[in-house]
């Protein structure tokens, strides 16, 4: 009988945490308490078309700038880091792109480039470590 009562209390508490959305706060607190900090991005060399798309999405002065009201999807400097065996692993680094209504879009890259992780973040299965996503 005591076991049933303890199970009831425990699972009710878990349900309340989920319903209040407190699991995200708990996760952020645990990541903040983690002794290792994620490494800071050191500017690397990107292809010219990648740099042009990042400027188009981020800079209002750039020709072809995408205002928020004209885009269906806008991703600004998205980053995703994992901790694996105590070491930080970067899955996505400084990803920026914008998609307008009616535009055909695809992500291309080698295995491990972060394509699946990007779509998991866009569909809400995972959260990005940094960056801004507007749908």
Order of alpha helices (4+ residues) and beta strands (2+ residues): alpha-alpha-alpha-beta-beta-alpha-beta
